[in-house]
Amino acid sequence: MSDVQDLMSSLPDDKIDMIAATSVLQQQAGDIRQNKPNWSSYKQSQMISQEDYACVSSLDKDKKSQAQYLQENPGQCAKTFLNLLSHVSKDQTIQYILVMIDDLLQEDRSRVQLFHDYANKRKESVWAPFLNLLNRQDGFIVNMASRVVGKLACWGQELMPKSDLHFYLQWLKDQLTVANNEYIQSVARCLQMMLRVDEYRFAFVTVDGISTLISILSSRVNFQVQYQLVFCLWVLTFNPLLAEKMNKFNVIPILADILSDSAKEKVTRIILAVFRNMIEKPEDAQVAKEHCIAMVQCKVMKQLQILEQRRFDDEDISADLEFLIEKLQNSVHDLSSFDEYATEIKSARLEWSPVHKSAKFWRENAQRLNEKNYELLRILVHLLETSKDPLVLSVASYDIGEYVRHYPRGKHVIEQLGGKQLVMLLLGHDDPNVRYEALLAVQKLMVHNWEYLGKQLEKESEKTPQSGAAISGKA
């Protein structure tokens, strides 16, 4: 992607604010701006001081008057706003104050420093007044306070302290999962800002943020939210370590599915950018290779070739397409059958690909399933326990049987990993193909005489209709 740093500094704020202008929060902010509070009555009832009244009255004017006042009284602005938030309780007025603060910061990012400087001078927390507002009942107040927190955290020179950061990111994550949250675009917008800051990215991972993004993306969400959440994944992948770990969360299969269904160019563009980072950013070349193979496995190559036929005005899309097609083609050329097999197992999307039914593959590679502390076998056993897909259960059962058949100590290993018991449970599965593959695997786990097993399997296959899973080259 050309000039990534320029893109990172402009796209997240300027372009996305144009999108956000149509969000529920922005529409409501427009209405709230029309209902100016009667600041005089607050002064007369002594709810606010003369000093705060003078300040808020001066700031509550046109932009030119605001700028002039701020230039002449830079220290007063933060003091007044924080005083107002602590002394005023009426929802309508709090809403207006938050819109004023947000507008002032949006107009000039450097103004966040006024709040930081004031809080530091008084040895107070600049975050507490706004984070406390996240507990209010009013949805607008909560989400506008969240917007202000995001700007204070991202546009100033000071990072958010760990405990406040953890609280805020946890709050954002929880808001994403609230059913029918009308403010979800605003929540995602805050997250887009936060994840541009490298120090905040790992904190998001510790609150299980990536899993949450993937979970939401795998359900049905509108294309705008889809774009925003994939954008969050994209900015996370600028960190090389996170780019390496990303597919542990099943990012590639989920984004591959969205890519094949998406009709929106901006969603296509951001997914291609994530895929590119997942190949380009990892410092471990083996991980980049595994990501390429995973993309091939998830039929991304076919989708790229379809996209290549379309005309895109966006040069980034064309550049990313060219990059990805070249990398994926190279990975296909270098692909060993074991690489292909390992990537399929790790994707948890098992199907009857040729590698499973190749007797040559199992003869040559069964022992390799012991590598990395039985990593692939553990995944197969986990799939037997957790998957609801009959195809996945059938293939996993078959593979465990073939491992046992071709590796002398295989029975012992599978028993130790708990696989034998799980395969036996599948003998009672509703699906006949699952039952059939489980039966074959159990027989392989039990048998001592392979010649005898061969005869038994022939009898079994005469009685049971063959799934696509018949054993090739029966022993």
C-alpha positions as CSV (number, residue, x, y, z in Angstrom):
1,M,0.0,0.0,0.0
2,S,1.5,3.3,-1.0
3,D,2.6,5.7,1.7
4,V,1.0,3.8,4.6
5,Q,1.8,6.5,7.2
6,D,-0.1,9.2,5.3
7,L,-3.1,6.8,4.9
8,M,-3.0,5.9,8.6
9,S,-3.0,9.6,9.6
10,S,-5.8,10.7,7.2
11,L,-8.2,7.9,6.6
12,P,-9.1,6.9,10.2
13,D,-10.3,10.4,11.1
14,D,-11.1,12.6,8.1
15,K,-12.8,10.1,5.9
16,I,-14.5,8.2,8.6
17,D,-16.0,11.3,10.1
18,M,-17.8,11.9,6.8
19,I,-19.2,8.4,7.2
20,A,-20.0,9.0,10.9
21,A,-21.9,12.2,9.9
22,T,-24.8,9.9,9.0
23,S,-24.7,7.9,12.2
24,V,-27.4,8.1,14.9
25,L,-25.0,9.9,17.2
26,Q,-24.3,12.6,14.7
27,Q,-27.9,13.1,13.7
28,Q,-28.8,13.5,17.4
29,A,-25.9,15.9,17.9
30,G,-27.3,18.1,15.2
31,D,-30.6,18.3,17.0
32,I,-28.9,19.0,20.4
33,R,-26.9,21.9,18.9
34,Q,-30.2,23.7,18.2
35,N,-31.3,23.7,21.9
36,K,-28.8,26.0,23.6
37,P,-29.1,25.9,27.4
38,N,-30.0,29.1,29.3
39,W,-26.5,29.7,30.8
40,S,-27.8,32.9,32.6
41,S,-30.3,30.9,34.6
42,Y,-27.5,28.5,35.7
43,K,-25.5,31.6,36.8
44,Q,-28.4,33.2,38.6
45,S,-29.3,30.1,40.6
46,Q,-25.5,29.9,41.5
47,M,-25.1,26.5,39.9
48,I,-22.2,27.8,38.0
49,S,-19.7,30.6,38.8
50,Q,-19.4,33.9,37.1
51,E,-16.0,32.8,35.6
52,D,-17.5,29.6,34.2
53,Y,-20.5,31.5,32.8
54,A,-18.2,34.0,31.0
55,C,-16.2,31.1,29.5
56,V,-19.1,28.9,28.3
57,S,-21.0,31.9,26.9
58,S,-17.9,33.0,24.9
59,L,-17.3,29.4,23.6
60,D,-21.0,28.9,22.8
61,K,-20.7,31.2,19.8
62,D,-19.4,31.0,16.2
63,K,-16.1,29.3,15.5
64,K,-14.2,32.6,15.0
65,S,-15.3,33.8,18.5
66,Q,-14.4,30.5,20.0
67,A,-10.9,30.5,18.5
68,Q,-10.2,34.0,19.7
69,Y,-11.4,33.3,23.3
70,L,-9.3,30.1,23.4
71,Q,-6.2,32.0,22.2
72,E,-6.7,34.6,25.0
73,N,-7.8,32.2,27.8
74,P,-6.3,28.8,27.0
75,G,-6.3,27.5,30.6
76,Q,-10.0,28.4,31.3
77,C,-11.7,26.1,28.8
78,A,-10.9,22.7,30.3
79,K,-11.5,24.1,33.8
80,T,-15.0,25.3,32.9
81,F,-16.0,22.2,31.0
82,L,-14.9,19.9,33.8
83,N,-16.6,22.2,36.4
84,L,-19.9,22.1,34.4
85,L,-19.8,18.3,34.1
86,S,-19.4,18.0,37.9
87,H,-22.1,20.6,38.8
88,V,-24.8,20.1,36.2
89,S,-27.0,17.0,36.4
90,K,-29.7,17.6,33.8
91,D,-29.3,15.2,30.8
92,Q,-30.2,17.8,28.2
93,T,-27.4,20.2,29.4
94,I,-24.8,17.4,29.8
95,Q,-25.6,16.4,26.2
96,Y,-25.0,19.9,25.0
97,I,-21.7,20.3,27.0
98,L,-20.4,17.1,25.5
99,V,-21.3,18.2,21.9
100,M,-19.5,21.5,22.6
101,I,-16.4,19.7,23.8
102,D,-16.4,17.2,20.9
103,D,-16.9,20.0,18.4
104,L,-14.0,22.0,19.9
105,L,-11.6,19.0,19.7
106,Q,-12.8,18.1,16.2
107,E,-12.1,21.6,15.0
108,D,-8.5,21.5,16.3
109,R,-6.9,18.3,17.7
110,S,-4.2,20.2,19.6
111,R,-6.9,21.4,22.0
112,V,-6.9,18.0,23.8
113,Q,-3.7,19.2,25.4
114,L,-5.7,21.9,27.2
115,F,-7.5,19.2,29.1
116,H,-4.4,17.2,29.8
117,D,-2.4,20.3,31.0
118,Y,-5.3,21.4,33.3
119,A,-5.6,17.9,34.9
120,N,-1.8,17.5,35.3
121,K,-1.5,20.9,37.0
122,R,-4.2,19.9,39.5
123,K,-2.9,16.3,39.8
124,E,-6.3,15.1,38.8
125,S,-7.4,12.5,36.3
126,V,-8.6,13.9,33.0
127,W,-10.3,10.6,32.2
128,A,-12.4,10.1,35.3
129,P,-15.1,12.7,34.6
130,F,-15.7,11.2,31.1
131,L,-15.4,7.6,32.1
132,N,-17.9,8.1,34.9
133,L,-20.4,9.3,32.3
134,L,-20.2,5.8,30.6
135,N,-22.4,4.6,33.5
136,R,-25.3,7.0,32.7
137,Q,-28.6,5.7,31.4
138,D,-28.8,8.2,28.4
139,G,-27.4,6.5,25.3
140,F,-26.4,9.8,23.7
141,I,-24.4,11.0,26.8
142,V,-22.7,7.6,27.1
143,N,-21.6,7.5,23.5
144,M,-20.6,11.1,23.2
145,A,-18.5,10.8,26.3
146,S,-16.9,7.7,24.7
147,R,-16.1,9.8,21.6
148,V,-14.4,12.5,23.8
149,V,-12.4,9.8,25.7
150,G,-11.2,8.4,22.4
151,K,-10.0,11.8,21.2
152,L,-8.2,12.6,24.5
153,A,-6.5,9.1,24.3
154,C,-5.4,9.4,20.7
155,W,-4.8,13.0,19.9
156,G,-2.8,14.1,23.0
157,Q,0.8,13.5,24.0
158,E,-0.1,11.3,27.0
159,L,-1.2,7.7,26.8
160,M,-4.2,6.5,28.8
161,P,-3.2,4.8,32.1
162,K,-3.5,1.0,32.1
163,S,-6.5,0.6,34.4
164,D,-8.5,3.3,32.6
165,L,-7.5,1.9,29.3
166,H,-8.6,-1.6,30.2
167,F,-11.9,-0.3,31.5
168,Y,-12.6,1.7,28.4
169,L,-11.6,-1.0,25.9
170,Q,-13.7,-3.6,27.8
171,W,-16.6,-1.1,27.7
172,L,-16.2,-0.7,23.9
173,K,-16.0,-4.4,23.4
174,D,-19.1,-5.0,25.4
175,Q,-21.0,-2.3,23.5
176,L,-20.2,-4.0,20.2
177,T,-22.1,-7.1,21.5
178,V,-25.2,-5.3,22.8
179,A,-28.1,-6.6,20.7
180,N,-29.5,-4.0,18.3
181,N,-27.2,-1.2,19.6
182,E,-28.3,1.9,17.6
183,Y,-24.9,3.4,18.4
184,I,-22.8,0.6,17.1
185,Q,-21.2,2.7,14.4
186,S,-20.1,5.2,17.0
187,V,-18.6,2.5,19.2
188,A,-16.7,1.0,16.2
189,R,-15.6,4.5,15.3
190,C,-14.0,4.9,18.8
191,L,-12.3,1.6,18.4
192,Q,-10.9,2.5,15.0
193,M,-9.2,5.5,16.6
194,M,-7.9,3.6,19.6
195,L,-6.3,0.8,17.6
196,R,-4.2,3.2,15.5
197,V,-2.1,3.6,18.6
198,D,0.3,0.7,18.9
199,E,0.4,0.8,22.7
200,Y,-3.4,0.3,22.9
201,R,-3.4,-2.7,20.5
202,F,-2.1,-5.3,22.9
203,A,-4.5,-4.0,25.6
204,F,-7.3,-4.7,23.2
205,V,-6.1,-8.3,22.7
206,T,-6.0,-8.8,26.5
207,V,-9.7,-8.1,26.7
208,D,-10.3,-10.8,24.1
209,G,-11.1,-8.0,21.5
210,I,-10.0,-9.8,18.3
211,S,-12.3,-12.8,19.1
212,T,-15.2,-10.4,19.6
213,L,-14.5,-8.7,16.3
214,I,-14.4,-12.0,14.5
215,S,-17.5,-13.3,16.2
216,I,-19.5,-10.2,15.1
217,L,-18.1,-10.4,11.6
218,S,-19.2,-14.0,11.3
219,S,-22.8,-13.0,12.1
220,R,-24.9,-10.8,9.8
221,V,-24.0,-7.1,10.2
222,N,-24.6,-4.2,7.8
223,F,-21.8,-3.3,5.4
224,Q,-20.9,-0.1,7.2
225,V,-20.2,-2.0,10.5
226,Q,-18.5,-4.7,8.6
227,Y,-16.2,-2.2,7.0
228,Q,-15.4,-0.5,10.4
229,L,-14.6,-3.8,12.2
230,V,-12.4,-5.1,9.3
231,F,-10.7,-1.7,9.5
232,C,-10.0,-2.4,13.2
233,L,-8.4,-5.7,12.1
234,W,-6.4,-3.9,9.5
235,V,-4.8,-1.4,11.9
236,L,-4.0,-4.2,14.3
237,T,-2.0,-6.0,11.6
238,F,0.4,-3.1,11.3
239,N,2.0,-4.6,14.4
240,P,4.2,-7.4,13.2
241,L,3.6,-9.7,16.2
242,L,-0.2,-9.2,15.9
243,A,0.0,-9.8,12.1
244,E,1.7,-13.2,12.9
245,K,-0.9,-14.2,15.5
246,M,-4.0,-13.0,13.7
247,N,-5.0,-16.2,12.0
248,K,-5.1,-18.0,15.3
249,F,-8.4,-16.2,15.6
250,N,-9.7,-17.7,12.3
251,V,-9.4,-14.3,10.6
252,I,-8.6,-15.6,7.1
253,P,-11.6,-18.0,6.7
254,I,-14.1,-15.3,8.0
255,L,-12.7,-12.5,5.8
256,A,-12.6,-14.9,2.8
257,D,-16.3,-15.6,3.2
258,I,-17.1,-11.8,3.5
259,L,-14.9,-11.1,0.4
260,S,-16.8,-13.6,-1.7
261,D,-20.2,-12.1,-0.6
262,S,-19.3,-8.4,-0.5
263,A,-20.8,-6.1,-3.1
264,K,-19.2,-3.0,-1.5
265,E,-15.9,-1.7,-2.9
266,K,-14.7,-0.3,0.4
267,V,-15.3,-3.6,2.2
268,T,-13.3,-5.4,-0.6
269,R,-10.5,-2.8,-0.3
270,I,-10.1,-3.1,3.4
271,I,-10.1,-7.0,3.4
272,L,-7.4,-7.0,0.7
273,A,-5.4,-4.6,2.8
274,V,-5.7,-7.0,5.8
275,F,-4.6,-9.9,3.7
276,R,-1.7,-8.0,2.4
277,N,-0.5,-7.0,5.9
278,M,-0.8,-10.6,7.1
279,I,1.7,-11.6,4.4
280,E,3.9,-8.5,4.4
281,K,4.2,-7.6,8.1
282,P,5.1,-10.9,9.9
283,E,8.9,-11.1,10.6
284,D,8.7,-14.9,10.5
285,A,8.7,-16.0,6.8
286,Q,7.2,-19.3,7.7
287,V,4.1,-17.6,9.2
288,A,3.7,-15.5,6.1
289,K,3.8,-18.7,4.0
290,E,1.2,-20.3,6.3
291,H,-1.1,-17.3,5.8
292,C,-0.7,-17.6,2.0
293,I,-1.6,-21.3,2.1
294,A,-4.6,-20.6,4.4
295,M,-5.8,-18.0,1.8
296,V,-5.4,-20.6,-1.0
297,Q,-7.3,-23.1,1.2
298,C,-10.1,-20.7,1.7
299,K,-10.6,-20.1,-2.0
300,V,-9.2,-16.5,-1.9
301,M,-7.2,-17.1,-5.1
302,K,-10.4,-17.7,-7.1
303,Q,-12.0,-14.5,-5.7
304,L,-8.9,-12.5,-6.5
305,Q,-9.0,-13.6,-10.1
306,I,-12.7,-12.6,-10.3
307,L,-11.8,-9.2,-8.8
308,E,-8.9,-8.8,-11.3
309,Q,-11.4,-8.7,-14.1
310,R,-13.2,-5.7,-12.7
311,R,-12.2,-2.1,-13.1
312,F,-11.3,-0.2,-9.9
313,D,-10.7,3.5,-9.6
314,D,-8.8,2.9,-6.4
315,E,-5.1,2.3,-7.1
316,D,-4.7,0.6,-3.7
317,I,-7.1,-2.2,-4.7
318,S,-5.2,-2.8,-8.0
319,A,-1.8,-2.8,-6.2
320,D,-3.0,-5.1,-3.4
321,L,-4.6,-7.5,-5.9
322,E,-1.4,-7.7,-7.9
323,F,0.6,-8.3,-4.7
324,L,-1.7,-11.0,-3.3
325,I,-2.1,-12.9,-6.6
326,E,1.7,-13.1,-7.0
327,K,2.3,-14.3,-3.4
328,L,-0.5,-16.8,-3.5
329,Q,0.6,-18.3,-6.8
330,N,4.2,-18.6,-5.5
331,S,2.9,-20.4,-2.4
332,V,0.9,-22.9,-4.5
333,H,4.1,-23.8,-6.4
334,D,6.0,-24.3,-3.1
335,L,3.2,-26.2,-1.4
336,S,4.0,-29.7,-0.1
337,S,1.1,-32.0,0.5
338,F,1.9,-31.8,4.3
339,D,1.8,-28.0,4.2
340,E,-1.6,-28.2,2.5
341,Y,-2.8,-30.8,5.0
342,A,-1.6,-28.8,8.1
343,T,-3.2,-25.6,6.9
344,E,-6.5,-27.3,6.3
345,I,-6.5,-28.8,9.8
346,K,-5.6,-25.4,11.4
347,S,-8.4,-23.7,9.4
348,A,-10.9,-26.2,11.1
349,R,-12.6,-26.4,7.7
350,L,-12.1,-30.1,6.8
351,E,-13.3,-31.5,3.6
352,W,-12.5,-34.6,1.5
353,S,-9.6,-33.0,-0.3
354,P,-7.3,-35.6,-2.1
355,V,-4.6,-35.5,0.5
356,H,-6.8,-37.3,3.1
357,K,-7.4,-40.3,1.0
358,S,-3.9,-40.7,-0.3
359,A,-2.3,-43.8,1.1
360,K,1.1,-42.4,0.0
361,F,0.5,-39.3,2.0
362,W,-0.2,-41.2,5.2
363,R,2.7,-43.6,4.7
364,E,5.1,-40.6,4.4
365,N,3.6,-38.2,6.8
366,A,1.7,-39.9,9.7
367,Q,4.7,-39.5,12.0
368,R,4.8,-35.7,11.3
369,L,1.5,-35.3,13.1
370,N,3.6,-35.8,16.3
371,E,5.4,-32.5,15.6
372,K,5.1,-29.4,17.9
373,N,3.7,-31.5,20.8
374,Y,1.1,-33.2,18.6
375,E,-0.4,-29.9,17.5
376,L,-2.4,-31.2,14.5
377,L,-3.6,-34.2,16.4
378,R,-4.8,-32.0,19.3
379,I,-6.7,-29.9,16.8
380,L,-8.4,-33.0,15.3
381,V,-9.4,-34.3,18.7
382,H,-10.7,-30.8,19.6
383,L,-12.8,-30.8,16.4
384,L,-14.3,-34.2,17.3
385,E,-15.3,-32.7,20.6
386,T,-16.7,-29.3,19.5
387,S,-17.7,-29.4,15.8
388,K,-21.3,-29.7,14.8
389,D,-20.5,-30.2,11.1
390,P,-20.9,-33.9,10.0
391,L,-18.3,-33.4,7.2
392,V,-15.7,-32.1,9.7
393,L,-16.5,-35.0,12.1
394,S,-16.3,-37.6,9.3
395,V,-12.9,-36.3,8.0
396,A,-11.4,-35.9,11.5
397,S,-12.4,-39.5,12.4
398,Y,-11.0,-40.8,9.2
399,D,-7.7,-39.0,9.8
400,I,-7.3,-40.3,13.3
401,G,-7.9,-43.8,12.0
402,E,-5.2,-43.4,9.3
403,Y,-2.7,-41.9,11.8
404,V,-3.2,-45.0,14.0
405,R,-2.9,-47.3,11.0
406,H,0.4,-45.8,9.9
407,Y,2.2,-44.9,13.1
408,P,3.1,-47.8,15.4
409,R,2.5,-45.9,18.7
410,G,-0.6,-44.1,17.3
411,K,-3.2,-45.9,19.4
412,H,-1.4,-45.0,22.6
413,V,-1.0,-41.3,21.6
414,I,-4.7,-41.0,20.6
415,E,-5.8,-42.6,23.9
416,Q,-3.6,-40.1,25.8
417,L,-5.1,-37.2,23.9
418,G,-8.7,-38.4,24.7
419,G,-9.4,-39.1,21.0
420,K,-10.5,-42.8,21.4
421,Q,-13.4,-42.0,23.7
422,L,-14.6,-39.1,21.4
423,V,-14.5,-41.4,18.3
424,M,-16.5,-44.0,20.2
425,L,-19.1,-41.4,21.2
426,L,-19.6,-40.7,17.5
427,L,-20.8,-44.2,16.9
428,G,-24.2,-43.0,18.0
429,H,-24.2,-39.8,15.9
430,D,-27.4,-38.9,13.9
431,D,-25.5,-38.7,10.6
432,P,-24.8,-42.1,8.9
433,N,-21.5,-40.9,7.3
434,V,-20.2,-39.8,10.7
435,R,-21.2,-43.2,12.2
436,Y,-19.5,-45.0,9.4
437,E,-16.2,-43.1,9.6
438,A,-16.3,-43.4,13.4
439,L,-16.8,-47.1,13.1
440,L,-13.8,-47.5,10.8
441,A,-11.6,-45.4,13.1
442,V,-12.7,-47.4,16.2
443,Q,-11.8,-50.6,14.3
444,K,-8.4,-49.3,13.5
445,L,-7.9,-48.3,17.1
446,M,-8.9,-51.8,18.3
447,V,-7.3,-54.0,15.7
448,H,-4.1,-56.0,16.0
449,N,-4.3,-57.9,12.7
450,W,-4.5,-55.6,9.6
451,E,-5.4,-58.5,7.2
452,Y,-8.4,-59.3,9.4
453,L,-9.4,-55.7,9.4
454,G,-9.3,-55.5,5.6
455,K,-11.9,-58.2,5.4
456,Q,-14.1,-56.6,8.0
457,L,-13.9,-53.2,6.2
458,E,-15.0,-54.9,2.9
459,K,-18.0,-56.4,4.6
460,E,-18.9,-53.1,6.3
461,S,-18.7,-51.1,3.0
462,E,-21.0,-53.6,1.3
463,K,-23.6,-53.0,4.1
464,T,-23.2,-49.2,4.4
465,P,-23.8,-46.8,1.5
466,Q,-20.5,-45.2,0.7
467,S,-20.0,-41.6,1.7
468,G,-17.4,-39.7,-0.3
469,A,-15.1,-41.0,2.4
470,A,-14.4,-44.6,1.4
471,I,-11.0,-45.7,2.4
472,S,-8.6,-45.8,-0.5
473,G,-6.2,-48.7,-0.7
474,K,-7.7,-50.8,2.2
475,A,-5.1,-52.5,4.3
